[in-house]
Amino acid sequence: MSAAIPPEYASTADVGVEQWRDGHVTKSRDVVAEEVPVALEYNGISHAVMMASPADLEDFALGFSLTEGILADPSELFDCEIVTASDGIQVQMRIASQRFAALKEKRRNLIGRTGCGLCGAETLQQAVRKPPPVVCDAHFSAAVLYAAMESMQQQQQLQHATGATHAAAWLRPDGAVGLVREDVGRHNALDKLIGALAAADRKHDFSSGAVIITSRASYEMVQKAATMGIGIVAAVSAPTALAIRLAEQADVTLLGFVRQRGHVVYANPQRLLAE
């Protein structure tokens, strides 16, 4: 697998701006987040074009493939190559023949914008996938979740530089934040996190920890987590009603408004330890 991100694309850009404050205008420079079309190709066929931050794209490709059900196991991804083009980046993957046959059968061609995870679904069944209930024995106290949210935010280097990105973090069973991934899209950040964990350990136990996210908990964020067997999703903002219904059905513990001293439990509180 290719190990390097092409140098033609950076995650940030330096731009000239005018700052208006108290009636005064000052010319200065600012750092902004890059957003690049990323085409995900399987065995030579383009399947999805997503707007994403041009970093950790191999993690993104593997995570997307797993959370969308294209692959059932990381070992089914045989090769992944990052190729730059004049108008974006191609992520060329070679996957197992049976998985590619199933992908073609779906007859889907997603064209996604930032934060748009259901674009291109042809049927209601494709748009609203219902993963089976997760089997998860992970338990955390509220204090551990608050500390994890703060730790993740401290590690958001791209967010600190630009103020324009989301993050997803993995909370290990010992209560420490093990990994953080960032992207302009919240779904992309979660896919990058899942892909990085799966790439590091093909037998990674996703039921052993929790996912912490800096965005709202949309339906697809819960769907992706449940697909991987993750039983706890803690978000800094609110969930949607559909996300709550899916969390209830998939036995996912769903928390919103996770801040320094409080949170709201929307589904399955049994995995939260009393202080």
Sequence and secondary structure as in RCSB ss.txt:
>XXXX:A:sequence
MSAAIPPEYASTADVGVEQWRDGHVTKSRDVVAEEVPVALEYNGISHAVMMASPADLEDFALGFSLTEGILADPS
ELFDCEIVTASDGIQVQMRIASQRFAALKEKRRNLIGRTGCGLCGAETLQQAVRKPPPVVCDAHFSAAVLYAAME
SMQQQQQLQHATGATHAAAWLRPDGAVGLVREDVGRHNALDKLIGALAAADRKHDFSSGAVIITSRASYEMVQKA
ATMGIGIVAAVSAPTALAIRLAEQADVTLLGFVRQRGHVVYANPQRLLAE
>XXXX:A:secstr
      TT  SEEEEEEEEEETTEEEEEEEEEE  EEEEEEETTEEEEEEEE SSSHHHHHHHHHHHTTS SSGG
GEEEEEEEEETTEEEEEEEE HHHHHHHHHHT  EEE TT  STT  SHHHHS           EEHHHHHHHHH
HHHHT HHHHHHS  EEEEEE TTS EEEEEEESSHHHHHHHHHHHHHHH TT  GGGSEEEESS B HHHHHHH
HHTT  EEEESS B HHHHHHHHHHT EEEES  SS  EEEE GGGEE  
